Amino acid sequence: MAGLRARQKADRNRRILEAAGDLFRQSGYDAARIEDIADRAQVSVGTFYNYYKNKGDLLLATVAMEVEEVLETGRSRLANPPGDVAAALTGLIRVYYDHSLNYLTKEMWRTAMSISIQHPETPFSRHYTELDARLSAQVSAMLRTLQLRGAVRADMDAAGMGEIVFNNLNQLFIHFVMDEEMTLADLNILIARQNAIVAGLIAGERSAESRPQGAEGAAE
């Protein structure tokens, strides 16, 4: 019975998140009403408030759902990344970028970022920050794997460099969501160019050996 209740609760939560995402995209975050979200999710307004205190918490929960899926997809790349450092980094980061608009619009991302900065003490804001830390750790893990294979310099601080790479990709993503005209293709080209610079600084001896012919242009 407890298992059934847990599944029902998870199903209601998923319906609320999906209904909210649909309405946020269709009407905009500000115009979407909690009553309409509850109606579309087929739950009462009272039930909605059992899950979320306000629309801001709901939006950050939608971001969390997005990032959890990104992290899961990213894990599949950690076990066997390409030997070329630039290709490995760009492939992982494209997983992050290409998934970013599955549930969220640029407006939704901007609003979520604003809420997390204005109200950092809430559980959903803290979870938002924790997910960023997990993404950063995933980049560091990729670099450690490459380091063990000799593709990255042995004297490099993989954890620190992973944080630097993540901070850069995160800043580029902020620029992307602020610019309505910028496309994901534009963003991916930009990060590939910058990753090539990073790779040139940290690559070990085996990275050059593993680079496929014509790889310089493959990132674009």
Order of alpha helices (4+ residues) and beta strands (2+ residues): alpha-alpha-alpha-alpha-alpha-alpha-alpha-alpha-alpha-alpha-alpha
